[in-house]
Amino acid sequence: MTKQPKQRLTHYTFSTASVWYANGTAVDIVKIEGGPAYKHFMHSVTAECRLDVPENDWGQQKLGVMSFQDYLPTWATAKPVNPNADAITWMIKGLKAATEAYAEEPMTAVRISIPFTISRGSSFDSTMRTAVESLGLDYMGARLGSTAITSIYDLEGECDLNIYPTPDHKTTVDDPERIYLAIDYSRAGISAFLVSEECSVTEIVRKFYNTSLGADANFAGMRNQLSRSLEDLTRRPFDDLGYTYPSELSELLLLDNLGSTYPSKISELVLLGESADNVMLHEILEEVLGRDYTALKAASDKRADVHLPIFAGSRAVAMQVQAHQEYISTRVWDEQRRDWMDKDVSEKQHKRWWS
């Protein structure tokens, strides 16, 4: 690991921190249980119906009514402007201290793995940025754990990206598109995603959140509610558009069904969170997935032996940051071309590609 390490965190009712080294090894640093204010804030975020839509909150106000403190450097501000950031700040302080104690180096930046989708500039994103920057750290954004894990779980398909091959170019067969089911289950609730992956690019086909169906919940009808939700999430065909092309268009293009654009089978099961091995959850998955469950669970268990489900999200974003740092360290920014150029490639070779 290079000097001035980056911190990688996972948030829900608790937080974890992991470090990914350049040699491909990873270390899980710590898991910290959140306090009442932290849990209240995280629960309020995950309970919102429109998690991926930015809110009209303090971070989105017009310039005329924003605090002057927003424009001061972090070292000049006594506390975060966003009151919700206080609870997050205490958590990040604890994770930062534990990581620095292990790495014996100062932290410089943070990237966060979360179990729900957000938009850049949303209330949650603004709160996280405020909390992180109040500690003098760079905020490198938040990533959805259920899609970030493709890199460490070997779920990234490979494709031949050469769209203008030369006669001597050896073409390769692209890996097919696949659908995987990702579930993040904990005491706080469940986040489930049906994800399409092709050529290392992911797309969320369907998603489901519920903060009342956590592993600690116990009420009449809970099992049936969770079962119905997962059945709806995995119902075939995997086409959320809810639109079928007119029959005359299908005939014109000689295609039988333009409405189904995704593979018809779930090829991978990804289980994350502290309650990934919950007995009731697996009973429901066996009912929902049917005969495919045994093989999917076996592959999931094999991955869990390498990356614990509770730390998989923080490890995934750690690997992304490590790859980013390695890329930047081997390249130099060329202002004329507005691009990163390989340090080991001569200017003459660069001009060959830009001429």
Disulfide bonds with the S-S distance in Angstrom:
Cys159-Cys199 1.92
